[in-house]
Amino acid sequence: MRVRLLDATIDCLVEYGYAGTTTTRVADRAGVTRGAQVHHFPTKTDLVTSAIRHLAAKRAEVAMAEIDRLKASADPVGDALQLLWEMHQGPVFSATVELWVASRTDAELRAQMAVVEPIATSSLVEFGKALLPDHSAHPEFLHAVYTAMDVVRGILIASWATRDQTELEARWERGRRHLILLFEALMQPTPSR
């Protein structure tokens, strides 16, 4: 029942936005009573942030399942960046952005998102450390991972204004090339290391 509620929440966030996502609408879509929904998630904020936390965990599992393939790749950094891009496609990212925007003016949601967002981000950082263990101690490693996430998210958000798939792919390829250069520079041996 919890998973049905969480999946229905994401569907509602994507379809109706945060303002249009109501606990009644989510319960109806999940096929459960309002009482059952309240039992599991007392407030709308609990419901939506739990849904994002749930999906972030699933996203981390997908990434970690790819780690051996990526380590064996001729281009592990480029392929890992492509996986990051693919993981940000679809309704999960759209729902997350809905919550980021809504949290700007909703203090309760902002407080919850302040807890959820670092959890979601840390799973991607851990993935990067597992992929590149010899370089993860570099003082700029964490910044490089955050920059990769910022590039992916920024390109996707900006693409909503045009919906031009060709332009979107071209922007991603340009960003990806520059991110590869960043990681390659980070992976170069230095005299102090």
Secondary structure as GFF3:
##gff-version 3
##sequence-region A 1 193
A	DSSP	alpha_helix	2	20	.	.	.	ID=ss1
A	DSSP	alpha_helix	23	30	.	.	.	ID=ss2
A	DSSP	alpha_helix	34	40	.	.	.	ID=ss3
A	DSSP	alpha_helix	44	65	.	.	.	ID=ss4
A	DSSP	alpha_helix	67	72	.	.	.	ID=ss5
A	DSSP	alpha_helix	76	87	.	.	.	ID=ss6
A	DSSP	alpha_helix	91	103	.	.	.	ID=ss7
A	DSSP	alpha_helix	107	131	.	.	.	ID=ss8
A	DSSP	alpha_helix	141	159	.	.	.	ID=ss9
A	DSSP	alpha_helix	165	187	.	.	.	ID=ss10
###
